[in-house]
Amino acid sequence: MKHLLNQLFNQQILTHAEAREAMLRIGQGEANASEMAAFMTVYRMRPISVPELAGFREALLSLSRDPELGTRETVDIVGTGGDGKDTLNISTLACFVVAGAGYKVTKHGNIGVSSVCGSSDVLAQLGVAFGASNDLLKRQLEHANICFLHAPSFHPAMRHAGPVRRELGVRTFFNILGPLVNPARPRYQVAGTFSLELLRLYQYLLQQTDTCYAVVHALDGYDELSLTGAAKLATIAGEQLLTATDFGLAAKQPAELAGGRTPAESARLFVDVLEGRATRAQRDVVTANAALAIRCLEPQLGLRDALATAQESLDSGRARQALRQLVALQ
C-alpha cells in the first residue's frame, strides 16, 4: 500500500490495475487506518481519473456478495450523497414509485455518512430488514417489484473503511463509488452527482459498460433532479439541460425539499409522500426523478408521459403498496 501512496503523494495518477490493487488491499484488510485516511484525503485534493474509478469499481464488485436474483433487467435510482443539501429521501422514494409503476427495482443504499439520513436509515425506520437471504430478495423483487440491497451486507470489504469514513465525516471517493457498485449490476441506472465534473466522470465510465444510464446534476448543487433550477442530464443518447417546465411543472424552492432532522422524522416525510399527504413540491420532485428512471427503461417515452406514469403510480397507491409488500415479505 505504501508504494501506491507514494505514487499519489508524488502527484501520479494510478493505472486501472494499480487502482484495482489499492482497493483490493483496502477491501481485504491489508491497509491500516492511517493509510486509508491518507488514501481518501488524496481524492479530496485532486480529481479521480476514469481508470482509477474503473479499477476501484472492478475491485469492489469482485469482492461483493452476489444476490443471485436471476436477472439484471432492473433499475436503480441513487445519488452520490455529499451535496450537503439534506433533502428528503428523493431517490429512495422514486424507487418505490417506479416499482409501483410495474418495473423491477434493485435499490442499493447505505446509512447516511455525510447526510442526516441515508436510504438504509429511513428504510430501517419503516421496518425493512437488511439480513434478507438471496431467496427472500428474489421473492421481494418478484412480488413487490423491489428489493433493497444494504451496502454493508453485500460489500463486506467496505467494513474496513467504514470507521475511517465515519471519523472523517466528509465526502470521500466512496461516495463516488457507491452508485457504481450495486451488487445486482442492474442494466438500468439513474445516478445523481454532486458536481458537473463527476457527471462527466460517470458518463465516461458508464459508456464503457452495458448499462443504460441517465446521469443528472442540478446546476445549483443537488445530486438529483431538484426542479429548483436547470439540471444537466447525460444519457447514451446525448446531453441536455432540463428544467421543471420540461415536465410541465413549476420550479421549486430549496426550502420545499428539506428532509427530516432525524431518521424518524425522515421516515414520517417518506410515508407522507407515499400516502398522498406530501406537499406539491415533494410530490413533483419525487415523480420527476422517477420519470427519469421510467424513460431510461422506456426510451420511446417523452418526459411528460413518463411523469404521468410516475404520478399514476403514486396516486393509485401502488407505490405505497410496493413498500408494504416489501416490509411484509421478511
C-alpha positions as MATLAB code, in Angstrom:
seq = 'MKHLLNQLFNQQILTHAEAREAMLRIGQGEANASEMAAFMTVYRMRPISVPELAGFREALLSLSRDPELGTRETVDIVGTGGDGKDTLNISTLACFVVAGAGYKVTKHGNIGVSSVCGSSDVLAQLGVAFGASNDLLKRQLEHANICFLHAPSFHPAMRHAGPVRRELGVRTFFNILGPLVNPARPRYQVAGTFSLELLRLYQYLLQQTDTCYAVVHALDGYDELSLTGAAKLATIAGEQLLTATDFGLAAKQPAELAGGRTPAESARLFVDVLEGRATRAQRDVVTANAALAIRCLEPQLGLRDALATAQESLDSGRARQALRQLVALQ';
ca = [
       0.000    0.000    0.000;
       2.834    2.396    0.806;
       4.265    2.286   -2.708;
       0.868    3.242   -4.091;
       0.546    6.069   -1.569;
       3.969    7.363   -2.549;
       2.885    7.487   -6.160;
      -0.167    9.509   -5.173;
       1.886   11.839   -2.966;
       4.131   12.424   -5.985;
       1.031   13.555   -7.880;
       0.938   10.492  -10.113;
      -2.317    9.021  -11.397;
      -2.797    5.319  -10.767;
      -3.383    2.955  -13.666;
      -6.512    0.804  -13.759;
      -4.504   -2.149  -12.431;
      -2.889   -0.107   -9.637;
      -6.237    1.336   -8.576;
      -7.703   -2.158   -8.508;
      -4.773   -3.348   -6.373;
      -5.207   -0.475   -3.934;
      -8.908   -1.157   -3.470;
      -8.315   -4.883   -3.099;
      -5.795   -4.164   -0.353;
      -8.288   -1.914    1.445;
     -11.124   -4.398    0.941;
      -9.082   -7.340    2.182;
      -7.975   -5.524    5.335;
      -4.367   -5.092    4.271;
      -4.334   -1.299    4.789;
      -4.267    0.306    8.218;
      -6.474    3.222    9.281;
      -3.782    5.838    8.653;
      -3.133    4.524    5.156;
      -6.834    4.532    4.357;
      -7.286    8.072    5.696;
      -4.339    9.275    3.626;
      -5.690    7.488    0.558;
      -9.134    9.071    0.939;
      -7.598   12.500    1.532;
      -5.727   12.422   -1.771;
      -9.024   12.264   -3.628;
     -10.390   15.201   -1.668;
      -7.490   17.259   -3.003;
      -7.498   16.241   -6.661;
      -9.985   14.678   -9.084;
     -10.217   10.941   -9.560;
      -9.457    9.692  -13.080;
     -11.607    7.335  -15.148;
      -9.049    4.475  -14.977;
      -8.772    4.901  -11.201;
     -12.533    4.860  -10.738;
     -12.875    1.857  -13.043;
     -10.201   -0.011  -11.093;
     -11.829    0.769   -7.740;
     -15.217   -0.327   -9.101;
     -13.888   -3.587  -10.525;
     -12.213   -4.475   -7.228;
     -15.280   -3.801   -5.090;
     -17.607   -5.698   -7.405;
     -15.214   -8.653   -7.400;
     -15.329   -8.707   -3.592;
     -19.094   -8.220   -3.304;
     -21.750  -10.786   -2.449;
     -23.849  -11.789   -5.455;
     -27.596  -11.546   -4.605;
     -28.283  -14.142   -7.342;
     -31.549  -12.562   -8.466;
     -31.547  -14.331  -11.810;
     -31.928  -11.108  -13.781;
     -30.158   -7.851  -14.492;
     -33.253   -6.296  -16.074;
     -33.744   -3.966  -13.136;
     -33.179   -0.306  -12.366;
     -31.579    1.627   -9.510;
     -32.015    5.309   -8.680;
     -29.229    6.588   -6.482;
     -27.332    9.748   -5.641;
     -23.720   10.083   -4.641;
     -24.589   11.992   -1.496;
     -22.216   14.661   -0.354;
     -24.160   17.578   -1.816;
     -24.807   18.994    1.660;
     -28.468   19.712    0.857;
     -30.142   17.345    3.366;
     -33.264   16.842    1.267;
     -35.970   14.287    1.863;
     -35.042   10.824    0.544;
     -35.941   11.619   -3.054;
     -34.113    8.796   -4.841;
     -35.413    6.112   -2.486;
     -38.976    7.399   -2.774;
     -38.630    7.465   -6.552;
     -37.622    3.792   -6.452;
     -40.955    2.867   -4.852;
     -42.804    4.972   -7.403;
     -41.041    3.100  -10.218;
     -41.776   -0.243   -8.532;
     -45.422    0.788   -8.224;
     -45.432    1.501  -11.948;
     -44.583   -2.146  -12.584;
     -40.827   -2.075  -13.110;
     -38.264   -4.132  -11.210;
     -36.044   -2.113   -8.865;
     -32.868   -3.253   -7.123;
     -32.173   -0.372   -4.763;
     -28.630   -0.191   -3.411;
     -28.079    2.049   -0.391;
     -26.424    2.701    2.916;
     -26.713    4.670    6.122;
     -26.030    8.393    5.957;
     -22.348    9.252    6.223;
     -22.256   12.870    5.092;
     -26.035   13.403    5.446;
     -28.586   13.090    8.247;
     -30.452   10.106    6.851;
     -29.428    7.697    4.109;
     -31.707    5.199    2.406;
     -30.826    2.471    4.909;
     -31.635    4.762    7.838;
     -35.103    5.628    6.581;
     -35.993    2.108    5.433;
     -34.904    0.660    8.773;
     -37.343    3.075   10.431;
     -40.068    1.736    8.146;
     -39.416   -1.888    9.056;
     -37.236   -3.077    6.195;
     -34.794   -5.730    7.452;
     -31.313   -5.913    5.967;
     -30.451   -9.557    6.630;
     -32.549  -10.994    3.807;
     -31.331  -14.159    2.133;
     -30.869  -14.278   -1.605;
     -34.060  -16.337   -1.930;
     -36.023  -13.731    0.012;
     -34.605  -10.886   -2.047;
     -35.702  -12.724   -5.171;
     -39.242  -13.138   -3.786;
     -39.380   -9.461   -2.826;
     -38.366   -8.480   -6.325;
     -40.991  -10.795   -7.773;
     -43.910   -9.757   -5.556;
     -43.108   -6.162   -4.526;
     -41.136   -5.246   -7.670;
     -38.361   -4.004   -5.394;
     -35.681   -5.328   -3.091;
     -33.208   -3.388   -1.009;
     -29.512   -4.178   -1.022;
     -27.985   -2.703    2.130;
     -24.406   -1.977    1.109;
     -22.648   -3.400    4.213;
     -24.495   -6.706    3.736;
     -23.181   -7.042    0.195;
     -19.824   -5.343    0.464;
     -18.086   -6.939    3.445;
     -14.873   -5.429    2.099;
     -16.212   -1.964    2.950;
     -16.222   -2.705    6.677;
     -12.520   -1.938    6.872;
     -13.000    1.593    5.524;
     -16.264    2.294    7.342;
     -14.846    3.534   10.665;
     -12.383    5.830    8.883;
     -15.156    7.269    6.704;
     -17.310    7.946    9.760;
     -14.462    9.604   11.643;
     -13.636   11.824    8.689;
     -17.316   12.740    8.313;
     -16.801   14.309    4.885;
     -17.403   13.235    1.329;
     -14.821   10.717    0.122;
     -14.333    8.774   -3.089;
     -16.511    6.060   -1.541;
     -19.447    8.432   -2.094;
     -18.439    8.419   -5.751;
     -18.139    4.633   -5.840;
     -21.391    3.793   -4.071;
     -23.765    4.225   -7.022;
     -21.406    2.270   -9.289;
     -21.114   -0.931   -7.250;
     -24.683   -2.184   -6.949;
     -24.080   -5.941   -6.490;
     -27.147   -6.757   -8.613;
     -25.422   -4.994  -11.534;
     -28.694   -3.534  -12.883;
     -28.892   -2.862  -16.619;
     -30.626    0.477  -15.995;
     -29.499    3.247  -13.682;
     -30.269    6.830  -12.787;
     -27.317    8.327  -10.934;
     -27.278   11.772   -9.367;
     -23.934   13.526   -8.919;
     -22.911   16.447   -6.728;
     -20.847   18.162   -9.452;
     -20.607   18.557  -13.208;
     -17.098   17.146  -13.070;
     -18.437   13.952  -11.511;
     -21.270   13.774  -14.047;
     -18.638   13.678  -16.768;
     -16.650   11.035  -14.896;
     -19.714    8.801  -14.530;
     -20.622    9.368  -18.154;
     -17.181    8.327  -19.400;
     -17.133    5.263  -17.156;
     -20.683    4.094  -17.903;
     -20.070    4.459  -21.633;
     -17.616    1.580  -21.234;
     -20.306   -0.699  -19.747;
     -23.580   -2.200  -20.962;
     -25.599   -0.023  -18.559;
     -28.439    2.093  -19.919;
     -27.807    5.189  -17.833;
     -29.080    8.642  -17.015;
     -26.666   10.788  -15.025;
     -28.046   14.020  -13.603;
     -26.637   17.027  -11.772;
     -28.669   20.056  -10.727;
     -26.574   23.104  -11.547;
     -27.308   24.622   -8.131;
     -25.583   21.681   -6.459;
     -28.098   18.889   -5.895;
     -27.144   15.294   -6.654;
     -30.584   14.662   -8.142;
     -33.187   16.393  -10.270;
     -34.271   19.050   -7.783;
     -36.512   21.200  -10.033;
     -35.022   24.249   -8.278;
     -33.245   25.315  -11.475;
     -31.611   23.849  -14.538;
     -30.065   20.384  -14.403;
     -27.631   18.681  -16.742;
     -28.716   15.244  -17.934;
     -26.353   12.840  -19.694;
     -27.641    9.633  -21.308;
     -26.471    7.265  -24.024;
     -28.469    9.475  -26.421;
     -26.537   12.632  -25.523;
     -26.809   15.588  -23.147;
     -29.473   18.163  -22.403;
     -30.423   20.808  -19.895;
     -33.659   20.125  -18.042;
     -35.872   22.469  -16.065;
     -39.194   21.983  -14.312;
     -41.018   23.350  -17.356;
     -39.797   20.385  -19.443;
     -42.048   18.260  -17.238;
     -44.868   20.792  -17.242;
     -44.111   21.610  -13.613;
     -43.403   24.790  -11.659;
     -39.917   25.470  -10.319;
     -39.350   24.675   -6.633;
     -37.638   26.498   -3.791;
     -34.825   24.728   -1.928;
     -36.643   25.002    1.403;
     -39.520   22.988   -0.030;
     -37.284   19.931   -0.405;
     -35.924   19.840    3.141;
     -35.612   16.449    4.785;
     -36.079   15.397    8.373;
     -33.638   16.261   11.121;
     -33.695   12.681   12.396;
     -34.283    9.269   10.787;
     -37.711    9.112   12.460;
     -38.725   12.476   11.026;
     -37.376   11.457    7.625;
     -39.458    8.283    7.757;
     -42.582   10.323    8.535;
     -41.952   12.527    5.494;
     -41.342    9.391    3.430;
     -44.705    7.899    4.384;
     -46.452   11.243    3.852;
     -45.301   11.248    0.239;
     -46.415    7.663   -0.410;
     -49.780    8.188    1.321;
     -50.676   11.362   -0.523;
     -50.010   13.842    2.269;
     -46.964   15.404    0.633;
     -46.667   18.993   -0.481;
     -46.860   19.682   -4.201;
     -43.109   20.302   -4.301;
     -42.308   16.999   -2.568;
     -44.635   15.075   -4.875;
     -43.284   16.747   -8.010;
     -39.607   16.212   -7.251;
     -40.137   12.540   -6.400;
     -42.209   11.801   -9.501;
     -39.840   13.765  -11.764;
     -36.895   11.645  -10.612;
     -38.992    8.510  -11.061;
     -39.810    9.738  -14.564;
     -36.113    9.806  -15.441;
     -35.884    6.131  -14.490;
     -39.045    5.216  -16.388;
     -37.745    6.954  -19.501;
     -34.434    5.134  -19.068;
     -36.427    1.890  -19.115;
     -38.766    3.114  -21.864;
     -36.678    5.481  -24.017;
     -39.510    5.979  -26.500;
     -41.493    7.876  -23.850;
     -41.355   11.631  -23.572;
     -40.622   13.227  -20.214;
     -44.241   14.232  -19.637;
     -45.552   10.774  -20.471;
     -43.005    9.217  -18.120;
     -44.031   11.710  -15.442;
     -47.697   10.795  -15.919;
     -46.807    7.122  -15.374;
     -44.973    8.040  -12.161;
     -47.826   10.217  -10.928;
     -50.331    7.437  -11.558;
     -48.197    5.022   -9.525;
     -48.214    7.433   -6.607;
     -51.873    8.496   -6.875;
     -53.174    4.938   -7.260;
     -51.430    3.803   -4.083;
     -49.315    1.246   -5.916;
     -46.090    2.945   -4.810;
     -47.261    2.714   -1.205;
     -48.258   -0.912   -1.742;
     -44.750   -1.719   -3.013;
     -43.345   -0.596    0.345;
     -45.975   -2.537    2.276;
     -45.248   -5.710    0.323;
     -41.513   -5.283    0.756;
     -41.915   -4.999    4.536;
     -44.413   -7.884    4.680;
     -42.017  -10.228    2.864;
     -39.452  -10.561    5.640;
];
